[in-house]
Amino acid sequence: MPLQAFLLVVAAAALHAAWNFIVKKVDDKEVFTWWTLAFGALLYLPLVFFSTPVPGKIWPYALSSALVEVIYFISLVYAYEHGDFSLVYPIARGAAPAMLAVWAMLFLDEQPHLAGLTGLGILLAGLTLVGGAGLLTGKGLSKVTLSGVGTALAIALWISIYSAIDGAAVKFMAPQAYAALVLMLTAVLITPMILLRYGRDHILSVWRVHFWRILTVSSVMLVTFILVLQAYTMARVSYVAALRELSVVFAAVAGWRWLGEEFGLVRTTGAILLFVGIVLISLAD
């Protein structure tokens, strides 16, 4: 993997963890996240319509990606309302790159070398240990259910699908404008659900309380997406998708440093495996 692509993905992972850290500290996460998309849609407008013309062939990609992201968003909300975070998160984030590796081989004509596949496997094992420490140690986990595991795997599937679509789309459109277009469409598609579920007064109250956080997350979210899409144009989509899950590690470190969460032996072991996997992927062609 080129060094520039590697640095872009690491930066994207750090930013992803940063804006998720902000969301984690907000009580009304669903409405807050919708506001970041809706407000971001206004910020992103110039990138879409005042940079370069949107090619006709890009619309099926952008609409499909946005639709899958809406399904992902709904599934994630359902999972966090009915399942255990320490079960859903590590399975979803860890399984997604493995699924995407399959889509990349089938539809993007990517054939990873042995070193890359080995690194991918080790990295996914490390992600599971870091993200699933609570699951493996039994701390903070109520119970493992078949429906919880199934929902987490469904979320991983949606992540892998929209990542594959995006990886193909950036061959036809600049990453910056495409990222803005997809996020705008996602905001438009998800708005009716939010309005029906929460009502105008509640939605406006979240805006008044969290205006500056919404502005910050909207901006950082776009930059994160652009960095990943740019990396897609420079390296294998399957490798980029795996490395971007380093956000799990950054989030774990942030939780340990600022929220008093335990890091522990399991996460330390996972971090070591992550490092080994990253080295192998970075050295792979």
C-alpha positions as a Python dict, from the first residue, in 0.01 Angstrom:
ca = {
    (1, 'M'): (0, 0, 0),
    (2, 'P'): (139, 345, -89),
    (3, 'L'): (251, 549, 211),
    (4, 'Q'): (21, 837, 117),
    (5, 'A'): (-284, 609, 113),
    (6, 'F'): (-179, 460, 447),
    (7, 'L'): (-151, 805, 607),
    (8, 'L'): (-487, 912, 465),
    (9, 'V'): (-660, 609, 616),
    (10, 'V'): (-495, 651, 957),
    (11, 'A'): (-601, 1016, 962),
    (12, 'A'): (-955, 918, 863),
    (13, 'A'): (-967, 657, 1141),
    (14, 'A'): (-857, 912, 1399),
    (15, 'L'): (-1117, 1165, 1279),
    (16, 'H'): (-1388, 898, 1272),
    (17, 'A'): (-1313, 810, 1634),
    (18, 'A'): (-1313, 1181, 1724),
    (19, 'W'): (-1659, 1261, 1589),
    (20, 'N'): (-1801, 935, 1726),
    (21, 'F'): (-1657, 1032, 2065),
    (22, 'I'): (-1858, 1355, 2047),
    (23, 'V'): (-2174, 1166, 1949),
    (24, 'K'): (-2120, 920, 2235),
    (25, 'K'): (-2144, 1204, 2488),
    (26, 'V'): (-2476, 1331, 2347),
    (27, 'D'): (-2796, 1196, 2501),
    (28, 'D'): (-3020, 1209, 2192),
    (29, 'K'): (-2783, 1037, 1949),
    (30, 'E'): (-3030, 963, 1669),
    (31, 'V'): (-3161, 1318, 1625),
    (32, 'F'): (-2813, 1461, 1677),
    (33, 'T'): (-2670, 1237, 1404),
    (34, 'W'): (-2952, 1333, 1170),
    (35, 'W'): (-2877, 1701, 1233),
    (36, 'T'): (-2513, 1646, 1140),
    (37, 'L'): (-2627, 1501, 807),
    (38, 'A'): (-2895, 1764, 744),
    (39, 'F'): (-2675, 2061, 836),
    (40, 'G'): (-2385, 1901, 653),
    (41, 'A'): (-2602, 1879, 340),
    (42, 'L'): (-2601, 2260, 328),
    (43, 'L'): (-2227, 2274, 385),
    (44, 'Y'): (-2164, 2014, 116),
    (45, 'L'): (-2383, 2176, -150),
    (46, 'P'): (-2105, 2382, -314),
    (47, 'L'): (-1883, 2075, -342),
    (48, 'V'): (-2146, 1895, -547),
    (49, 'F'): (-2284, 2156, -782),
    (50, 'F'): (-2011, 2420, -803),
    (51, 'S'): (-1698, 2207, -847),
    (52, 'T'): (-1738, 1970, -1140),
    (53, 'P'): (-2052, 1849, -1320),
    (54, 'V'): (-2202, 1531, -1175),
    (55, 'P'): (-2161, 1256, -1440),
    (56, 'G'): (-2484, 1081, -1531),
    (57, 'K'): (-2331, 741, -1460),
    (58, 'I'): (-2257, 838, -1097),
    (59, 'W'): (-2622, 871, -989),
    (60, 'P'): (-2692, 494, -959),
    (61, 'Y'): (-2383, 461, -738),
    (62, 'A'): (-2466, 762, -520),
    (63, 'L'): (-2833, 673, -479),
    (64, 'S'): (-2754, 309, -401),
    (65, 'S'): (-2487, 404, -150),
    (66, 'A'): (-2716, 657, 21),
    (67, 'L'): (-3002, 406, 38),
    (68, 'V'): (-2778, 141, 194),
    (69, 'E'): (-2647, 399, 442),
    (70, 'V'): (-3006, 477, 546),
    (71, 'I'): (-3070, 105, 604),
    (72, 'Y'): (-2743, 90, 798),
    (73, 'F'): (-2847, 387, 1010),
    (74, 'I'): (-3188, 234, 1093),
    (75, 'S'): (-3030, -105, 1170),
    (76, 'L'): (-2771, 55, 1397),
    (77, 'V'): (-3034, 245, 1594),
    (78, 'Y'): (-3238, -75, 1632),
    (79, 'A'): (-2931, -268, 1742),
    (80, 'Y'): (-2835, -14, 2008),
    (81, 'E'): (-3193, 1, 2137),
    (82, 'H'): (-3245, -377, 2155),
    (83, 'G'): (-2894, -521, 2182),
    (84, 'D'): (-2575, -482, 2378),
    (85, 'F'): (-2325, -225, 2247),
    (86, 'S'): (-2029, -446, 2348),
    (87, 'L'): (-2175, -725, 2133),
    (88, 'V'): (-2296, -527, 1830),
    (89, 'Y'): (-2001, -292, 1780),
    (90, 'P'): (-1707, -537, 1762),
    (91, 'I'): (-1894, -786, 1543),
    (92, 'A'): (-2020, -519, 1302),
    (93, 'R'): (-1689, -334, 1268),
    (94, 'G'): (-1480, -651, 1259),
    (95, 'A'): (-1690, -849, 1010),
    (96, 'A'): (-1743, -564, 762),
    (97, 'P'): (-1386, -563, 619),
    (98, 'A'): (-1396, -940, 576),
    (99, 'M'): (-1722, -916, 380),
    (100, 'L'): (-1587, -627, 175),
    (101, 'A'): (-1281, -831, 81),
    (102, 'V'): (-1519, -1079, -82),
    (103, 'W'): (-1710, -806, -271),
    (104, 'A'): (-1381, -651, -383),
    (105, 'M'): (-1265, -981, -532),
    (106, 'L'): (-1601, -1048, -699),
    (107, 'F'): (-1691, -703, -831),
    (108, 'L'): (-1384, -478, -816),
    (109, 'D'): (-1137, -728, -963),
    (110, 'E'): (-910, -713, -659),
    (111, 'Q'): (-698, -1019, -593),
    (112, 'P'): (-506, -963, -269),
    (113, 'H'): (-169, -1132, -231),
    (114, 'L'): (-93, -1380, 46),
    (115, 'A'): (78, -1118, 262),
    (116, 'G'): (-221, -888, 227),
    (117, 'L'): (-472, -1160, 313),
    (118, 'T'): (-264, -1269, 610),
    (119, 'G'): (-236, -913, 732),
    (120, 'L'): (-611, -865, 683),
    (121, 'G'): (-687, -1171, 892),
    (122, 'I'): (-452, -1067, 1173),
    (123, 'L'): (-586, -713, 1168),
    (124, 'L'): (-947, -837, 1194),
    (125, 'A'): (-850, -1057, 1488),
    (126, 'G'): (-695, -755, 1657),
    (127, 'L'): (-1006, -546, 1591),
    (128, 'T'): (-1221, -815, 1748),
    (129, 'L'): (-1006, -820, 2061),
    (130, 'V'): (-992, -442, 2095),
    (131, 'G'): (-1358, -379, 2019),
    (132, 'G'): (-1489, -693, 2187),
    (133, 'A'): (-1295, -682, 2513),
    (134, 'G'): (-1620, -641, 2706),
    (135, 'L'): (-1770, -939, 2526),
    (136, 'L'): (-1470, -1163, 2588),
    (137, 'T'): (-1422, -1068, 2953),
    (138, 'G'): (-1790, -1055, 3036),
    (139, 'K'): (-1772, -696, 3163),
    (140, 'G'): (-2062, -472, 3070),
    (141, 'L'): (-2239, -746, 2873),
    (142, 'S'): (-2581, -872, 2971),
    (143, 'K'): (-2614, -1168, 2737),
    (144, 'V'): (-2529, -1293, 2393),
    (145, 'T'): (-2840, -1345, 2181),
    (146, 'L'): (-2887, -1488, 1834),
    (147, 'S'): (-3085, -1180, 1730),
    (148, 'G'): (-2806, -953, 1856),
    (149, 'V'): (-2542, -1139, 1659),
    (150, 'G'): (-2767, -1145, 1352),
    (151, 'T'): (-2829, -771, 1371),
    (152, 'A'): (-2457, -702, 1409),
    (153, 'L'): (-2378, -915, 1104),
    (154, 'A'): (-2651, -735, 908),
    (155, 'I'): (-2491, -402, 998),
    (156, 'A'): (-2154, -537, 883),
    (157, 'L'): (-2317, -637, 555),
    (158, 'W'): (-2454, -286, 495),
    (159, 'I'): (-2112, -134, 573),
    (160, 'S'): (-1940, -369, 328),
    (161, 'I'): (-2197, -302, 53),
    (162, 'Y'): (-2183, 77, 62),
    (163, 'S'): (-1804, 63, 88),
    (164, 'A'): (-1785, -151, -226),
    (165, 'I'): (-2021, 85, -409),
    (166, 'D'): (-1813, 386, -306),
    (167, 'G'): (-1491, 214, -405),
    (168, 'A'): (-1627, 164, -757),
    (169, 'A'): (-1784, 512, -781),
    (170, 'V'): (-1466, 714, -719),
    (171, 'K'): (-1332, 586, -1051),
    (172, 'F'): (-1585, 815, -1222),
    (173, 'M'): (-1603, 1120, -993),
    (174, 'A'): (-1375, 1319, -767),
    (175, 'P'): (-1388, 1185, -410),
    (176, 'Q'): (-1469, 1526, -258),
    (177, 'A'): (-1779, 1588, -469),
    (178, 'Y'): (-1895, 1226, -449),
    (179, 'A'): (-1868, 1222, -69),
    (180, 'A'): (-2076, 1538, -48),
    (181, 'L'): (-2337, 1400, -287),
    (182, 'V'): (-2380, 1073, -95),
    (183, 'L'): (-2408, 1244, 243),
    (184, 'M'): (-2663, 1490, 103),
    (185, 'L'): (-2876, 1210, -42),
    (186, 'T'): (-2853, 1016, 283),
    (187, 'A'): (-2981, 1320, 475),
    (188, 'V'): (-3273, 1364, 234),
    (189, 'L'): (-3374, 999, 246),
    (190, 'I'): (-3363, 968, 625),
    (191, 'T'): (-3542, 1296, 704),
    (192, 'P'): (-3903, 1165, 680),
    (193, 'M'): (-3832, 892, 937),
    (194, 'I'): (-3682, 1139, 1185),
    (195, 'L'): (-3967, 1391, 1145),
    (196, 'L'): (-4234, 1127, 1195),
    (197, 'R'): (-4063, 970, 1493),
    (198, 'Y'): (-3963, 1279, 1695),
    (199, 'G'): (-4160, 1580, 1576),
    (200, 'R'): (-4045, 1932, 1499),
    (201, 'D'): (-4026, 2070, 1854),
    (202, 'H'): (-3796, 1798, 1983),
    (203, 'I'): (-3574, 1816, 1675),
    (204, 'L'): (-3536, 2195, 1711),
    (205, 'S'): (-3452, 2162, 2078),
    (206, 'V'): (-3161, 1929, 1994),
    (207, 'W'): (-3039, 2188, 1742),
    (208, 'R'): (-3046, 2469, 1999),
    (209, 'V'): (-2859, 2267, 2261),
    (210, 'H'): (-2594, 2115, 2037),
    (211, 'F'): (-2542, 2368, 1757),
    (212, 'W'): (-2164, 2388, 1784),
    (213, 'R'): (-2125, 2013, 1822),
    (214, 'I'): (-2342, 1960, 1514),
    (215, 'L'): (-2131, 2203, 1313),
    (216, 'T'): (-1810, 2032, 1425),
    (217, 'V'): (-1927, 1678, 1358),
    (218, 'S'): (-2075, 1773, 1018),
    (219, 'S'): (-1742, 1914, 903),
    (220, 'V'): (-1529, 1633, 1043),
    (221, 'M'): (-1761, 1366, 903),
    (222, 'L'): (-1721, 1502, 550),
    (223, 'V'): (-1342, 1524, 578),
    (224, 'T'): (-1328, 1168, 710),
    (225, 'F'): (-1534, 1036, 418),
    (226, 'I'): (-1323, 1227, 164),
    (227, 'L'): (-998, 1088, 305),
    (228, 'V'): (-1126, 731, 278),
    (229, 'L'): (-1254, 780, -76),
    (230, 'Q'): (-924, 936, -178),
    (231, 'A'): (-744, 633, -38),
    (232, 'Y'): (-975, 408, -245),
    (233, 'T'): (-829, 566, -558),
    (234, 'M'): (-474, 480, -449),
    (235, 'A'): (-492, 134, -289),
    (236, 'R'): (-704, -180, -277),
    (237, 'V'): (-1050, -113, -137),
    (238, 'S'): (-1032, -421, 87),
    (239, 'Y'): (-706, -302, 247),
    (240, 'V'): (-833, 52, 298),
    (241, 'A'): (-1157, -71, 455),
    (242, 'A'): (-968, -290, 699),
    (243, 'L'): (-726, -16, 801),
    (244, 'R'): (-1001, 242, 851),
    (245, 'E'): (-1133, 26, 1134),
    (246, 'L'): (-835, 148, 1335),
    (247, 'S'): (-1097, 391, 1457),
    (248, 'V'): (-1193, 112, 1698),
    (249, 'V'): (-849, 141, 1859),
    (250, 'F'): (-855, 521, 1870),
    (251, 'A'): (-1201, 506, 2030),
    (252, 'A'): (-1080, 254, 2288),
    (253, 'V'): (-783, 473, 2376),
    (254, 'A'): (-1008, 780, 2404),
    (255, 'G'): (-1245, 591, 2631),
    (256, 'W'): (-955, 479, 2848),
    (257, 'R'): (-799, 824, 2861),
    (258, 'W'): (-1105, 1047, 2906),
    (259, 'L'): (-1397, 825, 3011),
    (260, 'G'): (-1222, 605, 3264),
    (261, 'E'): (-1280, 286, 3064),
    (262, 'E'): (-1045, -8, 3117),
    (263, 'F'): (-799, -97, 2841),
    (264, 'G'): (-665, -419, 2989),
    (265, 'L'): (-473, -724, 2866),
    (266, 'V'): (-727, -825, 2600),
    (267, 'R'): (-719, -487, 2427),
    (268, 'T'): (-341, -468, 2458),
    (269, 'T'): (-309, -806, 2285),
    (270, 'G'): (-550, -687, 2017),
    (271, 'A'): (-346, -370, 1963),
    (272, 'I'): (-31, -580, 1908),
    (273, 'L'): (-212, -794, 1650),
    (274, 'L'): (-338, -480, 1482),
    (275, 'F'): (17, -350, 1451),
    (276, 'V'): (136, -676, 1294),
    (277, 'G'): (-157, -680, 1052),
    (278, 'I'): (-97, -318, 952),
    (279, 'V'): (269, -388, 878),
    (280, 'L'): (180, -683, 653),
    (281, 'I'): (-89, -489, 466),
    (282, 'S'): (139, -188, 426),
    (283, 'L'): (411, -406, 274),
    (284, 'A'): (171, -591, 43),
    (285, 'D'): (133, -476, -318),
}
